[in-house]
Amino acid sequence: MITLRIPTPLRTYTSGKSEVTVSGAIISEALNDLTNQYPTIKPHLFNDGGDLRPFVNLFVGEHNIKDLHGVDTPIKDGDKIMLIPSIAGGQHAA
């Protein structure tokens, strides 16, 4: 069982669930399983070309998949994946 943690803003699309169980051997398969279970979340994670949106960060344990093998990062039973959307910051004028 692989657990995917859903951030609060996206829980609307997972029936309010903070964690969902997904299956797959790599991140892209787990995300495919997630979007099959909860189709309305797909446009919030992927662009029209099917690529993961740049502001979507996925961590396997403490490691960002962008620092590993991206959506081809291997996962295994018992792994916990965290979905963390980027938060835009700004600069205040003095």
Residue pairs with C-beta under 8 A, 6 or more apart in sequence:
1 21
1 77
1 78
2 21
2 22
2 23
2 24
2 30
2 75
2 76
2 77
2 78
2 79
2 80
2 81
3 19
3 20
3 21
3 22
3 79
3 80
3 81
4 19
4 20
4 21
4 22
4 30
4 34
4 80
4 81
4 82
4 83
5 18
5 19
5 80
5 81
5 82
5 83
6 14
6 17
6 18
6 19
6 20
6 83
7 83
7 84
7 85
8 18
9 85
10 41
10 44
10 83
10 85
11 17
11 18
13 38
13 40
13 41
13 44
14 20
14 38
14 41
15 38
20 34
20 37
20 38
22 30
22 31
22 33
22 34
22 37
22 81
23 29
23 30
23 33
24 30
24 31
24 32
24 33
24 75
25 74
25 75
25 76
26 69
26 71
26 72
26 73
26 74
26 75
27 58
27 60
27 65
27 70
27 71
27 72
27 73
27 75
27 81
28 71
28 72
30 75
30 81
31 45
31 52
31 71
34 41
34 45
35 41
35 42
35 45
35 46
44 53
45 52
45 53
45 56
45 83
46 52
46 53
47 53
52 58
52 70
52 71
54 86
55 85
55 86
55 88
56 83
56 85
56 86
57 64
57 65
57 66
57 83
57 84
57 85
57 86
58 64
58 65
58 81
58 82
58 83
58 84
59 65
59 81
59 82
59 84
60 68
60 73
60 75
60 79
60 80
60 81
61 79
61 80
65 71
65 73
75 81
